[in-house]
């Protein structure tokens, strides 16, 4: 298979498996707390339910709020394309590009939260930027080579 085919297959597997991994992590946390909790396929059910709902947009929201989901999806999928999982010797990107892609999605999420004009959006945006101020320097200081 070609490298492009491997990259596309890798992204499809990442998108399909991500909710399952989230469900397994939730199940393990609940088992450690001696609770029953939802099943491991609950994130898939939640996604189906969320896609069936209608969109609710604030009256004060601008084009930034509408574009943010696309920017976050594009940055995440692009990050999945540049991380070589199935081809360990094949380098497609570097750590700085990966950090930039994640930061781009995080920045647009914070902008969208501020764009709604809600005090809760402002608090959430502030918390997101506070946490990212700890996470991004740790990315740069790590000696992770792709």
N, CA, C and O atoms as CSV, one atom per row, in Angstrom:
chain,resi,resn,atom,element,x,y,z
A,1,UNK,N,N,0.826,-1.179,0.000
A,1,UNK,CA,C,0.000,0.000,0.000
A,1,UNK,C,C,0.875,1.249,0.000
A,1,UNK,O,O,2.009,1.228,0.479
A,2,UNK,N,N,0.351,2.298,-0.525
A,2,UNK,CA,C,1.122,3.534,-0.571
A,2,UNK,C,C,1.025,4.268,0.768
A,2,UNK,O,O,0.201,3.942,1.623
A,3,UNK,N,N,1.892,5.268,0.918
A,3,UNK,CA,C,1.915,6.038,2.163
A,3,UNK,C,C,0.630,6.843,2.346
A,3,UNK,O,O,0.163,7.024,3.471
A,4,UNK,N,N,0.068,7.317,1.262
A,4,UNK,CA,C,-1.175,8.085,1.348
A,4,UNK,C,C,-2.316,7.192,1.812
A,4,UNK,O,O,-3.146,7.616,2.616
A,5,UNK,N,N,-2.366,5.983,1.323
A,5,UNK,CA,C,-3.408,5.044,1.732
A,5,UNK,C,C,-3.287,4.716,3.208
A,5,UNK,O,O,-4.289,4.652,3.921
A,6,UNK,N,N,-2.040,4.505,3.676
A,6,UNK,CA,C,-1.832,4.247,5.094
A,6,UNK,C,C,-2.276,5.438,5.944
A,6,UNK,O,O,-2.873,5.257,7.005
A,7,UNK,N,N,-1.990,6.638,5.485
A,7,UNK,CA,C,-2.369,7.838,6.234
A,7,UNK,C,C,-3.886,7.974,6.310
A,7,UNK,O,O,-4.423,8.276,7.376
A,8,UNK,N,N,-4.574,7.758,5.211
A,8,UNK,CA,C,-6.036,7.851,5.203
A,8,UNK,C,C,-6.643,6.756,6.076
A,8,UNK,O,O,-7.588,7.009,6.822
A,9,UNK,N,N,-6.108,5.548,5.986
A,9,UNK,CA,C,-6.588,4.452,6.824
A,9,UNK,C,C,-6.368,4.765,8.305
A,9,UNK,O,O,-7.222,4.467,9.140
A,10,UNK,N,N,-5.236,5.358,8.623
A,10,UNK,CA,C,-4.930,5.718,10.001
A,10,UNK,C,C,-5.936,6.730,10.545
A,10,UNK,O,O,-6.406,6.582,11.672
A,11,UNK,N,N,-6.272,7.757,9.758
A,11,UNK,CA,C,-7.224,8.772,10.204
A,11,UNK,C,C,-8.609,8.167,10.385
A,11,UNK,O,O,-9.300,8.496,11.349
A,12,UNK,N,N,-9.027,7.294,9.482
A,12,UNK,CA,C,-10.339,6.650,9.606
A,12,UNK,C,C,-10.396,5.800,10.875
A,12,UNK,O,O,-11.404,5.802,11.581
A,13,UNK,N,N,-9.328,5.081,11.161
A,13,UNK,CA,C,-9.286,4.265,12.384
A,13,UNK,C,C,-9.299,5.144,13.620
A,13,UNK,O,O,-9.979,4.825,14.596
A,14,UNK,N,N,-8.552,6.256,13.597
A,14,UNK,CA,C,-8.552,7.173,14.744
A,14,UNK,C,C,-9.942,7.712,15.024
A,14,UNK,O,O,-10.374,7.749,16.176
A,15,UNK,N,N,-10.645,8.130,13.983
A,15,UNK,CA,C,-11.983,8.706,14.152
A,15,UNK,C,C,-12.970,7.640,14.639
A,15,UNK,O,O,-13.845,7.934,15.454
A,16,UNK,N,N,-12.838,6.426,14.152
A,16,UNK,CA,C,-13.767,5.365,14.538
A,16,UNK,C,C,-13.506,4.840,15.946
A,16,UNK,O,O,-14.445,4.442,16.635
A,17,UNK,N,N,-12.260,4.832,16.381
A,17,UNK,CA,C,-11.900,4.230,17.662
A,17,UNK,C,C,-11.932,5.230,18.821
A,17,UNK,O,O,-12.023,4.818,19.977
A,18,UNK,N,N,-11.859,6.532,18.539
A,18,UNK,CA,C,-11.775,7.541,19.604
A,18,UNK,C,C,-12.922,7.456,20.612
A,18,UNK,O,O,-12.653,7.496,21.813
A,19,UNK,N,N,-14.188,7.341,20.192
A,19,UNK,CA,C,-15.248,7.206,21.199
A,19,UNK,C,C,-15.144,5.918,22.014
A,19,UNK,O,O,-15.498,5.903,23.193
A,20,UNK,N,N,-14.665,4.843,21.401
A,20,UNK,CA,C,-14.514,3.589,22.138
A,20,UNK,C,C,-13.461,3.734,23.230
A,20,UNK,O,O,-13.653,3.246,24.344
A,21,UNK,N,N,-12.358,4.396,22.924
A,21,UNK,CA,C,-11.312,4.602,23.929
A,21,UNK,C,C,-11.836,5.453,25.078
A,21,UNK,O,O,-11.530,5.192,26.242
A,22,UNK,N,N,-12.625,6.469,24.749
A,22,UNK,CA,C,-13.238,7.296,25.791
A,22,UNK,C,C,-14.167,6.466,26.672
A,22,UNK,O,O,-14.181,6.634,27.891
A,23,UNK,N,N,-14.929,5.585,26.068
A,23,UNK,CA,C,-15.819,4.714,26.834
A,23,UNK,C,C,-15.063,3.739,27.723
A,23,UNK,O,O,-15.481,3.479,28.852
A,24,UNK,N,N,-13.963,3.201,27.232
A,24,UNK,CA,C,-13.152,2.274,28.032
A,24,UNK,C,C,-12.529,3.011,29.223
A,24,UNK,O,O,-12.497,2.479,30.332
A,25,UNK,N,N,-12.039,4.225,28.997
A,25,UNK,CA,C,-11.455,5.007,30.090
A,25,UNK,C,C,-12.512,5.309,31.154
A,25,UNK,O,O,-12.242,5.198,32.350
A,26,UNK,N,N,-13.704,5.687,30.719
A,26,UNK,CA,C,-14.793,5.950,31.668
A,26,UNK,C,C,-15.154,4.696,32.445
A,26,UNK,O,O,-15.406,4.764,33.648
A,27,UNK,N,N,-15.181,3.558,31.775
A,27,UNK,CA,C,-15.506,2.289,32.437
A,27,UNK,C,C,-14.440,1.933,33.478
A,27,UNK,O,O,-14.772,1.474,34.571
A,28,UNK,N,N,-13.171,2.141,33.146
A,28,UNK,CA,C,-12.093,1.847,34.092
A,28,UNK,C,C,-12.180,2.768,35.302
A,28,UNK,O,O,-12.009,2.321,36.436
A,29,UNK,N,N,-12.450,4.065,35.065
A,29,UNK,CA,C,-12.593,5.002,36.188
A,29,UNK,C,C,-13.738,4.593,37.100
A,29,UNK,O,O,-13.612,4.640,38.323
A,30,UNK,N,N,-14.852,4.194,36.506
A,30,UNK,CA,C,-15.993,3.773,37.327
A,30,UNK,C,C,-15.697,2.492,38.093
A,30,UNK,O,O,-16.139,2.341,39.231
A,31,UNK,N,N,-14.966,1.577,37.496
A,31,UNK,CA,C,-14.601,0.350,38.204
A,31,UNK,C,C,-13.683,0.656,39.388
A,31,UNK,O,O,-13.799,0.030,40.442
A,32,UNK,N,N,-12.779,1.611,39.218
A,32,UNK,CA,C,-11.890,1.980,40.316
A,32,UNK,C,C,-12.639,2.666,41.451
A,32,UNK,O,O,-12.213,2.611,42.605
A,33,UNK,N,N,-13.748,3.306,41.125
A,33,UNK,CA,C,-14.585,3.961,42.146
A,33,UNK,C,C,-15.661,3.031,42.695
A,33,UNK,O,O,-16.489,3.452,43.503
A,34,UNK,N,N,-15.656,1.780,42.267
A,34,UNK,CA,C,-16.650,0.784,42.667
A,34,UNK,C,C,-18.055,1.225,42.279
A,34,UNK,O,O,-19.005,1.044,43.041
A,35,UNK,N,N,-18.179,1.801,41.093
A,35,UNK,CA,C,-19.477,2.214,40.556
A,35,UNK,C,C,-19.741,1.437,39.275
A,35,UNK,O,O,-18.825,0.899,38.653
A,36,UNK,N,N,-20.999,1.391,38.901
A,36,UNK,CA,C,-21.351,0.647,37.700
A,36,UNK,C,C,-21.068,1.465,36.447
A,36,UNK,O,O,-20.297,1.026,35.593
A,37,UNK,N,N,-21.663,2.621,36.318
A,37,UNK,CA,C,-21.402,3.525,35.196
A,37,UNK,C,C,-21.964,3.023,33.881
A,37,UNK,O,O,-22.515,1.924,33.815
A,38,UNK,N,N,-21.826,3.832,32.826
A,38,UNK,CA,C,-22.330,3.451,31.504
A,38,UNK,C,C,-21.428,2.413,30.843
A,38,UNK,O,O,-20.307,2.167,31.290
A,39,UNK,N,N,-21.935,1.818,29.779
A,39,UNK,CA,C,-21.152,0.844,29.025
A,39,UNK,C,C,-20.083,1.518,28.177
A,39,UNK,O,O,-20.042,2.745,28.076
A,40,UNK,N,N,-19.224,0.715,27.571
A,40,UNK,CA,C,-18.119,1.289,26.804
A,40,UNK,C,C,-18.577,1.883,25.474
A,40,UNK,O,O,-17.837,2.652,24.861
A,41,UNK,N,N,-19.779,1.542,25.020
A,41,UNK,CA,C,-20.284,2.086,23.760
A,41,UNK,C,C,-21.153,3.326,23.954
A,41,UNK,O,O,-21.736,3.822,22.990
A,42,UNK,N,N,-21.249,3.835,25.183
A,42,UNK,CA,C,-22.077,5.010,25.460
A,42,UNK,C,C,-21.659,6.245,24.657
A,42,UNK,O,O,-22.539,6.991,24.228
A,43,UNK,N,N,-20.364,6.503,24.428
A,43,UNK,CA,C,-20.013,7.669,23.600
A,43,UNK,C,C,-20.571,7.599,22.182
A,43,UNK,O,O,-20.900,8.636,21.607
A,44,UNK,N,N,-20.684,6.418,21.609
A,44,UNK,CA,C,-21.290,6.279,20.277
A,44,UNK,C,C,-22.777,6.662,20.324
A,44,UNK,O,O,-23.271,7.347,19.429
A,45,UNK,N,N,-23.492,6.214,21.378
A,45,UNK,CA,C,-24.899,6.559,21.526
A,45,UNK,C,C,-25.059,8.067,21.710
A,45,UNK,O,O,-25.977,8.672,21.156
A,46,UNK,N,N,-24.165,8.668,22.486
A,46,UNK,CA,C,-24.224,10.118,22.696
A,46,UNK,C,C,-23.987,10.875,21.396
A,46,UNK,O,O,-24.639,11.887,21.142
A,47,UNK,N,N,-23.060,10.394,20.571
A,47,UNK,CA,C,-22.806,11.054,19.284
A,47,UNK,C,C,-24.026,10.995,18.374
A,47,UNK,O,O,-24.372,11.985,17.730
A,48,UNK,N,N,-24.678,9.835,18.320
A,48,UNK,CA,C,-25.879,9.701,17.491
A,48,UNK,C,C,-26.961,10.654,17.987
A,48,UNK,O,O,-27.635,11.303,17.188
A,49,UNK,N,N,-27.126,10.738,19.306
A,49,UNK,CA,C,-28.137,11.624,19.876
A,49,UNK,C,C,-27.796,13.101,19.603
A,49,UNK,O,O,-28.686,13.889,19.282
A,50,UNK,N,N,-26.524,13.475,19.729
A,50,UNK,CA,C,-26.136,14.867,19.508
A,50,UNK,C,C,-26.272,15.275,18.046
A,50,UNK,O,O,-26.644,16.412,17.759
A,51,UNK,N,N,-25.979,14.370,17.121
A,51,UNK,CA,C,-26.123,14.708,15.707
A,51,UNK,C,C,-27.587,14.837,15.300
A,51,UNK,O,O,-27.894,15.475,14.294
A,52,UNK,N,N,-28.493,14.238,16.072
A,52,UNK,CA,C,-29.914,14.331,15.759
A,52,UNK,C,C,-30.541,15.632,16.262
A,52,UNK,O,O,-31.619,16.014,15.807
A,53,UNK,N,N,-29.875,16.316,17.200
A,53,UNK,CA,C,-30.431,17.544,17.754
A,53,UNK,C,C,-30.259,18.704,16.778
A,53,UNK,O,O,-29.390,18.692,15.908
A,54,UNK,N,N,-31.116,19.703,16.954
A,54,UNK,CA,C,-30.991,20.888,16.111
A,54,UNK,C,C,-29.955,21.836,16.709
A,54,UNK,O,O,-29.666,21.782,17.904
A,55,UNK,N,N,-29.412,22.688,15.881
A,55,UNK,CA,C,-28.358,23.611,16.294
A,55,UNK,C,C,-28.958,24.811,17.019
A,55,UNK,O,O,-29.946,25.389,16.566
A,56,UNK,N,N,-28.358,25.182,18.144
A,56,UNK,CA,C,-28.773,26.351,18.904
A,56,UNK,C,C,-27.622,27.348,18.881
A,56,UNK,O,O,-26.515,27.038,19.322
A,57,UNK,N,N,-27.888,28.544,18.366
A,57,UNK,CA,C,-26.858,29.563,18.235
A,57,UNK,C,C,-27.304,30.822,18.955
A,57,UNK,O,O,-28.470,31.210,18.877
A,58,UNK,N,N,-26.387,31.451,19.649
A,58,UNK,CA,C,-26.668,32.696,20.347
A,58,UNK,C,C,-26.951,33.809,19.343
A,58,UNK,O,O,-26.446,33.785,18.220
A,59,UNK,N,N,-27.757,34.778,19.753
A,59,UNK,CA,C,-28.078,35.899,18.871
A,59,UNK,C,C,-26.867,36.791,18.628
A,59,UNK,O,O,-26.776,37.456,17.596
A,60,UNK,N,N,-25.941,36.801,19.576
A,60,UNK,CA,C,-24.766,37.663,19.441
A,60,UNK,C,C,-23.601,36.970,18.751
A,60,UNK,O,O,-22.554,37.586,18.552
A,61,UNK,N,N,-23.758,35.710,18.384
A,61,UNK,CA,C,-22.657,34.958,17.775
A,61,UNK,C,C,-22.397,35.439,16.347
A,61,UNK,O,O,-23.326,35.756,15.603
A,62,UNK,N,N,-21.130,35.486,15.986
A,62,UNK,CA,C,-20.739,35.920,14.645
A,62,UNK,C,C,-20.255,34.717,13.841
A,62,UNK,O,O,-20.519,33.570,14.204
A,63,UNK,N,N,-19.558,34.984,12.768
A,63,UNK,CA,C,-19.062,33.922,11.890
A,63,UNK,C,C,-18.016,33.063,12.593
A,63,UNK,O,O,-17.816,31.909,12.213
A,64,UNK,N,N,-17.350,33.597,13.603
A,64,UNK,CA,C,-16.329,32.821,14.321
A,64,UNK,C,C,-16.962,31.610,14.998
A,64,UNK,O,O,-16.389,30.520,14.994
A,65,UNK,N,N,-18.138,31.803,15.576
A,65,UNK,CA,C,-18.826,30.709,16.252
A,65,UNK,C,C,-19.215,29.611,15.273
A,65,UNK,O,O,-19.181,28.430,15.619
A,66,UNK,N,N,-19.579,29.986,14.070
A,66,UNK,CA,C,-20.004,29.002,13.064
A,66,UNK,C,C,-18.830,28.273,12.419
A,66,UNK,O,O,-18.970,27.129,11.986
A,67,UNK,N,N,-17.675,28.933,12.353
A,67,UNK,CA,C,-16.495,28.357,11.694
A,67,UNK,C,C,-15.683,27.478,12.649
A,67,UNK,O,O,-14.954,26.592,12.203
A,68,UNK,N,N,-15.803,27.714,13.937
A,68,UNK,CA,C,-14.970,27.015,14.922
A,68,UNK,C,C,-15.045,25.492,14.841
A,68,UNK,O,O,-13.992,24.856,14.884
A,69,UNK,N,N,-16.215,24.863,14.728
A,69,UNK,CA,C,-16.207,23.393,14.632
A,69,UNK,C,C,-15.415,22.869,13.426
A,69,UNK,O,O,-14.760,21.831,13.511
A,70,UNK,N,N,-15.481,23.587,12.324
A,70,UNK,CA,C,-14.720,23.162,11.146
A,70,UNK,C,C,-13.223,23.315,11.353
A,70,UNK,O,O,-12.447,22.457,10.932
A,71,UNK,N,N,-12.809,24.404,11.999
A,71,UNK,CA,C,-11.376,24.625,12.259
A,71,UNK,C,C,-10.841,23.572,13.219
A,71,UNK,O,O,-9.751,23.038,13.009
A,72,UNK,N,N,-11.600,23.267,14.273
A,72,UNK,CA,C,-11.163,22.261,15.241
A,72,UNK,C,C,-11.095,20.879,14.587
A,72,UNK,O,O,-10.139,20.137,14.809
A,73,UNK,N,N,-12.092,20.533,13.790
A,73,UNK,CA,C,-12.070,19.250,13.090
A,73,UNK,C,C,-10.904,19.176,12.114
A,73,UNK,O,O,-10.208,18.163,12.054
A,74,UNK,N,N,-10.688,20.236,11.355
A,74,UNK,CA,C,-9.591,20.234,10.378
A,74,UNK,C,C,-8.230,20.149,11.061
A,74,UNK,O,O,-7.348,19.436,10.582
A,75,UNK,N,N,-8.046,20.857,12.161
A,75,UNK,CA,C,-6.748,20.803,12.842
A,75,UNK,C,C,-6.503,19.430,13.471
A,75,UNK,O,O,-5.374,18.939,13.475
A,76,UNK,N,N,-7.550,18.818,13.997
A,76,UNK,CA,C,-7.397,17.501,14.609
A,76,UNK,C,C,-7.125,16.421,13.564
A,76,UNK,O,O,-6.270,15.559,13.771
A,77,UNK,N,N,-7.838,16.462,12.458
A,77,UNK,CA,C,-7.619,15.472,11.393
A,77,UNK,C,C,-6.239,15.657,10.767
A,77,UNK,O,O,-5.569,14.677,10.443
A,78,UNK,N,N,-5.816,16.895,10.598
A,78,UNK,CA,C,-4.480,17.138,10.067
A,78,UNK,C,C,-3.419,16.620,11.027
A,78,UNK,O,O,-2.414,16.055,10.596
A,79,UNK,N,N,-3.634,16.807,12.321
A,79,UNK,CA,C,-2.691,16.264,13.303
A,79,UNK,C,C,-2.646,14.737,13.234
A,79,UNK,O,O,-1.584,14.137,13.395
A,80,UNK,N,N,-3.796,14.115,12.995
A,80,UNK,CA,C,-3.819,12.653,12.863
A,80,UNK,C,C,-3.076,12.199,11.611
A,80,UNK,O,O,-2.499,11.112,11.592
A,81,UNK,N,N,-3.086,13.026,10.564
A,81,UNK,CA,C,-2.362,12.669,9.349
A,81,UNK,C,C,-0.850,12.715,9.536
A,81,UNK,O,O,-0.132,11.936,8.909
A,82,UNK,N,N,-0.352,13.615,10.389
A,82,UNK,CA,C,1.107,13.774,10.465
A,82,UNK,C,C,1.769,12.898,11.512
A,82,UNK,O,O,2.997,12.833,11.564
A,83,UNK,N,N,0.985,12.219,12.353
A,83,UNK,CA,C,1.579,11.325,13.346
A,83,UNK,C,C,1.680,9.930,12.751
A,83,UNK,O,O,0.656,9.309,12.464
A,84,UNK,N,N,2.896,9.424,12.559
A,84,UNK,CA,C,3.045,8.101,11.944
A,84,UNK,C,C,2.847,6.975,12.963
A,84,UNK,O,O,3.735,6.700,13.770
A,85,UNK,N,N,1.694,6.332,12.922
A,85,UNK,CA,C,1.423,5.224,13.837
A,85,UNK,C,C,1.667,3.885,13.154
A,85,UNK,O,O,2.336,3.014,13.710
A,86,UNK,N,N,1.129,3.722,11.958
A,86,UNK,CA,C,1.281,2.454,11.251
A,86,UNK,C,C,2.596,2.356,10.499
A,86,UNK,O,O,3.007,1.266,10.103
A,87,UNK,N,N,3.254,3.482,10.299
A,87,UNK,CA,C,4.555,3.501,9.618
A,87,UNK,C,C,5.560,4.223,10.504
A,87,UNK,O,O,5.807,5.411,10.299
A,88,UNK,N,N,6.149,3.536,11.486
A,88,UNK,CA,C,6.995,4.217,12.463
A,88,UNK,C,C,8.220,4.927,11.872
A,88,UNK,O,O,8.666,5.918,12.449
A,89,UNK,N,N,8.759,4.485,10.797
A,89,UNK,CA,C,9.943,5.111,10.228
A,89,UNK,C,C,9.648,6.271,9.304
A,89,UNK,O,O,10.573,6.919,8.813
A,90,UNK,N,N,8.391,6.545,9.058
A,90,UNK,CA,C,7.999,7.561,8.080
A,90,UNK,C,C,7.656,8.858,8.803
A,90,UNK,O,O,6.677,8.912,9.547
A,91,UNK,N,N,8.442,9.884,8.595
A,91,UNK,CA,C,8.214,11.177,9.239
A,91,UNK,C,C,7.482,12.105,8.287
A,91,UNK,O,O,7.940,12.344,7.169
A,92,UNK,N,N,6.351,12.624,8.727
A,92,UNK,CA,C,5.595,13.550,7.888
A,92,UNK,C,C,5.544,14.945,8.481
A,92,UNK,O,O,5.320,15.905,7.744
A,93,UNK,N,N,5.739,15.094,9.764
A,93,UNK,CA,C,5.673,16.391,10.403
A,93,UNK,C,C,6.573,16.415,11.616
A,93,UNK,O,O,7.209,15.416,11.951
A,94,UNK,N,N,6.624,17.552,12.269
A,94,UNK,CA,C,7.434,17.637,13.461
A,94,UNK,C,C,6.584,18.060,14.651
A,94,UNK,O,O,5.390,18.331,14.516
A,95,UNK,N,N,7.212,18.113,15.803
A,95,UNK,CA,C,6.492,18.414,17.035
A,95,UNK,C,C,5.944,19.830,17.034
A,95,UNK,O,O,4.857,20.065,17.561
A,96,UNK,N,N,6.667,20.773,16.458
A,96,UNK,CA,C,6.189,22.159,16.429
A,96,UNK,C,C,4.908,22.283,15.619
A,96,UNK,O,O,4.002,23.023,16.003
A,97,UNK,N,N,4.822,21.574,14.511
A,97,UNK,CA,C,3.601,21.596,13.712
A,97,UNK,C,C,2.436,20.973,14.473
A,97,UNK,O,O,1.312,21.469,14.407
A,98,UNK,N,N,2.699,19.901,15.186
A,98,UNK,CA,C,1.662,19.247,15.972
A,98,UNK,C,C,1.145,20.172,17.079
A,98,UNK,O,O,-0.062,20.267,17.298
A,99,UNK,N,N,2.053,20.847,17.767
A,99,UNK,CA,C,1.657,21.792,18.813
A,99,UNK,C,C,0.866,22.946,18.210
A,99,UNK,O,O,-0.123,23.391,18.794
A,100,UNK,N,N,1.293,23.436,17.046
A,100,UNK,CA,C,0.568,24.520,16.388
A,100,UNK,C,C,-0.850,24.092,16.031
A,100,UNK,O,O,-1.792,24.858,16.237
A,101,UNK,N,N,-1.017,22.893,15.505
A,101,UNK,CA,C,-2.354,22.435,15.119
A,101,UNK,C,C,-3.282,22.317,16.323
A,101,UNK,O,O,-4.443,22.721,16.252
A,102,UNK,N,N,-2.780,21.766,17.425
A,102,UNK,CA,C,-3.602,21.670,18.626
A,102,UNK,C,C,-3.898,23.049,19.203
A,102,UNK,O,O,-4.998,23.295,19.697
A,103,UNK,N,N,-2.921,23.945,19.141
A,103,UNK,CA,C,-3.125,25.308,19.648
A,103,UNK,C,C,-4.131,26.071,18.798
A,103,UNK,O,O,-4.905,26.871,19.322
A,104,UNK,N,N,-4.126,25.834,17.509
A,104,UNK,CA,C,-5.080,26.495,16.621
A,104,UNK,C,C,-6.513,26.117,16.986
A,104,UNK,O,O,-7.385,26.982,17.071
A,105,UNK,N,N,-6.754,24.838,17.199
A,105,UNK,CA,C,-8.085,24.392,17.612
A,105,UNK,C,C,-8.480,24.955,18.963
A,105,UNK,O,O,-9.620,25.380,19.149
A,106,UNK,N,N,-7.547,24.962,19.909
A,106,UNK,CA,C,-7.828,25.490,21.240
A,106,UNK,C,C,-8.108,26.994,21.189
A,106,UNK,O,O,-8.990,27.484,21.894
A,107,UNK,N,N,-7.370,27.718,20.370
A,107,UNK,CA,C,-7.564,29.159,20.234
A,107,UNK,C,C,-8.954,29.470,19.675
A,107,UNK,O,O,-9.638,30.367,20.169
A,108,UNK,N,N,-9.368,28.735,18.651
A,108,UNK,CA,C,-10.689,28.979,18.083
A,108,UNK,C,C,-11.803,28.578,19.046
A,108,UNK,O,O,-12.863,29.204,19.049
A,109,UNK,N,N,-11.587,27.547,19.861
A,109,UNK,CA,C,-12.582,27.193,20.873
A,109,UNK,C,C,-12.752,28.329,21.882
A,109,UNK,O,O,-13.872,28.654,22.276
A,110,UNK,N,N,-11.642,28.926,22.294
A,110,UNK,CA,C,-11.711,30.040,23.236
A,110,UNK,C,C,-12.387,31.245,22.591
A,110,UNK,O,O,-13.186,31.921,23.240
A,111,UNK,N,N,-12.080,31.525,21.321
A,111,UNK,CA,C,-12.733,32.630,20.625
A,111,UNK,C,C,-14.241,32.407,20.497
A,111,UNK,O,O,-15.029,33.335,20.678
A,112,UNK,N,N,-14.630,31.188,20.189
A,112,UNK,CA,C,-16.056,30.889,20.043
A,112,UNK,C,C,-16.791,31.045,21.373
A,112,UNK,O,O,-17.930,31.511,21.410
A,113,UNK,N,N,-16.133,30.652,22.461
A,113,UNK,CA,C,-16.758,30.809,23.771
A,113,UNK,C,C,-16.929,32.284,24.119
A,113,UNK,O,O,-17.944,32.671,24.698
A,114,UNK,N,N,-15.946,33.104,23.772
A,114,UNK,CA,C,-16.053,34.539,24.031
A,114,UNK,C,C,-17.051,35.206,23.086
A,114,UNK,O,O,-17.658,36.218,23.435
A,115,UNK,N,N,-17.218,34.649,21.912
A,115,UNK,CA,C,-18.058,35.245,20.880
A,115,UNK,C,C,-19.541,35.201,21.235
A,115,UNK,O,O,-20.319,36.019,20.744
A,116,UNK,N,N,-19.937,34.262,22.078
A,116,UNK,CA,C,-21.354,34.133,22.410
A,116,UNK,C,C,-21.853,35.250,23.305
A,116,UNK,O,O,-23.059,35.486,23.377
A,117,UNK,N,N,-20.959,35.941,23.985
A,117,UNK,CA,C,-21.369,37.039,24.844
A,117,UNK,C,C,-21.922,36.599,26.185
A,117,UNK,O,O,-22.578,37.387,26.865
A,118,UNK,N,N,-21.677,35.378,26.576
A,118,UNK,CA,C,-22.168,34.839,27.837
A,118,UNK,C,C,-21.053,34.873,28.881
A,118,UNK,O,O,-19.879,34.705,28.552
A,119,UNK,N,N,-21.427,35.091,30.132
A,119,UNK,CA,C,-20.413,35.080,31.186
A,119,UNK,C,C,-19.861,33.671,31.392
A,119,UNK,O,O,-18.694,33.509,31.747
A,120,UNK,N,N,-20.695,32.650,31.171
A,120,UNK,CA,C,-20.215,31.279,31.300
A,120,UNK,C,C,-19.207,30.952,30.194
A,120,UNK,O,O,-18.230,30.240,30.430
A,121,UNK,N,N,-19.447,31.472,28.996
A,121,UNK,CA,C,-18.488,31.284,27.914
A,121,UNK,C,C,-17.167,31.947,28.220
A,121,UNK,O,O,-16.108,31.404,27.906
A,122,UNK,N,N,-17.220,33.124,28.832
A,122,UNK,CA,C,-15.987,33.812,29.225
A,122,UNK,C,C,-15.218,33.042,30.275
A,122,UNK,O,O,-13.991,32.964,30.214
A,123,UNK,N,N,-15.935,32.460,31.257
A,123,UNK,CA,C,-15.250,31.665,32.282
A,123,UNK,C,C,-14.632,30.410,31.678
A,123,UNK,O,O,-13.502,30.051,32.009
A,124,UNK,N,N,-15.366,29.748,30.796
A,124,UNK,CA,C,-14.841,28.543,30.161
A,124,UNK,C,C,-13.645,28.855,29.281
A,124,UNK,O,O,-12.673,28.100,29.260
A,125,UNK,N,N,-13.710,29.950,28.563
A,125,UNK,CA,C,-12.603,30.358,27.709
A,125,UNK,C,C,-11.368,30.685,28.538
A,125,UNK,O,O,-10.250,30.318,28.175
A,126,UNK,N,N,-11.575,31.370,29.638
A,126,UNK,CA,C,-10.461,31.707,30.522
A,126,UNK,C,C,-9.819,30.450,31.094
A,126,UNK,O,O,-8.594,30.361,31.177
A,127,UNK,N,N,-10.628,29.488,31.487
A,127,UNK,CA,C,-10.096,28.237,32.037
A,127,UNK,C,C,-9.331,27.461,30.969
A,127,UNK,O,O,-8.283,26.879,31.252
A,128,UNK,N,N,-9.845,27.451,29.760
A,128,UNK,CA,C,-9.176,26.738,28.663
A,128,UNK,C,C,-7.800,27.344,28.374
A,128,UNK,O,O,-6.827,26.619,28.168
A,129,UNK,N,N,-7.728,28.655,28.361
A,129,UNK,CA,C,-6.447,29.317,28.105
A,129,UNK,C,C,-5.479,29.137,29.271
A,129,UNK,O,O,-4.269,29.053,29.061
A,130,UNK,N,N,-6.000,29.079,30.497
A,130,UNK,CA,C,-5.155,28.853,31.664
A,130,UNK,C,C,-4.524,27.466,31.603
A,130,UNK,O,O,-3.326,27.316,31.844
A,131,UNK,N,N,-5.317,26.463,31.284
A,131,UNK,CA,C,-4.798,25.098,31.191
A,131,UNK,C,C,-3.808,24.978,30.031
A,131,UNK,O,O,-2.789,24.299,30.156
A,132,UNK,N,N,-4.098,25.626,28.916
A,132,UNK,CA,C,-3.185,25.530,27.772
A,132,UNK,C,C,-1.868,26.225,28.050
A,132,UNK,O,O,-0.854,25.884,27.441
A,133,UNK,N,N,-1.858,27.197,28.960
A,133,UNK,CA,C,-0.590,27.841,29.295
A,133,UNK,C,C,0.336,26.887,30.039
A,133,UNK,O,O,1.544,27.115,30.093
A,134,UNK,N,N,-0.217,25.820,30.613
A,134,UNK,CA,C,0.607,24.787,31.230
A,134,UNK,C,C,0.956,23.673,30.244
A,134,UNK,O,O,2.055,23.120,30.292
A,135,UNK,N,N,0.028,23.349,29.359
A,135,UNK,CA,C,0.208,22.191,28.477
A,135,UNK,C,C,1.188,22.470,27.347
A,135,UNK,O,O,2.043,21.633,27.058
A,136,UNK,N,N,1.084,23.624,26.704
A,136,UNK,CA,C,1.913,23.882,25.530
A,136,UNK,C,C,3.403,23.990,25.847
A,136,UNK,O,O,4.207,23.444,25.091
A,137,UNK,N,N,3.817,24.667,26.929
A,137,UNK,CA,C,5.257,24.638,27.243
A,137,UNK,C,C,5.765,23.232,27.539
A,137,UNK,O,O,6.918,22.910,27.249
A,138,UNK,N,N,4.899,22.388,28.120
A,138,UNK,CA,C,5.322,21.007,28.379
A,138,UNK,C,C,5.548,20.258,27.072
A,138,UNK,O,O,6.448,19.422,26.986
A,139,UNK,N,N,4.729,20.552,26.036
A,139,UNK,CA,C,4.964,19.956,24.722
A,139,UNK,C,C,6.331,20.346,24.188
A,139,UNK,O,O,7.085,19.506,23.696
A,140,UNK,N,N,6.639,21.628,24.293
A,140,UNK,CA,C,7.898,22.117,23.739
A,140,UNK,C,C,9.108,21.585,24.503
A,140,UNK,O,O,10.164,21.355,23.912
A,141,UNK,N,N,8.962,21.391,25.800
A,141,UNK,CA,C,10.092,20.934,26.599
A,141,UNK,C,C,10.298,19.423,26.538
A,141,UNK,O,O,11.358,18.924,26.915
A,142,UNK,N,N,9.298,18.700,26.069
A,142,UNK,CA,C,9.450,17.250,25.982
A,142,UNK,C,C,10.372,16.895,24.823
A,142,UNK,O,O,10.476,17.627,23.838
A,143,UNK,N,N,11.021,15.781,24.964
A,143,UNK,CA,C,11.950,15.340,23.933
A,143,UNK,C,C,11.284,14.263,23.093
A,143,UNK,O,O,11.818,13.164,22.942
A,144,UNK,N,N,10.118,14.582,22.546
A,144,UNK,CA,C,9.344,13.655,21.721
A,144,UNK,C,C,9.695,13.891,20.257
A,144,UNK,O,O,9.538,15.006,19.759
A,145,UNK,N,N,10.148,12.899,19.588
A,145,UNK,CA,C,10.473,13.055,18.163
A,145,UNK,C,C,9.551,12.154,17.360
A,145,UNK,O,O,9.395,10.965,17.639
A,146,UNK,N,N,8.943,12.775,16.341
A,146,UNK,CA,C,8.061,12.018,15.459
A,146,UNK,C,C,8.850,11.413,14.341
A,146,UNK,O,O,8.285,10.733,13.485
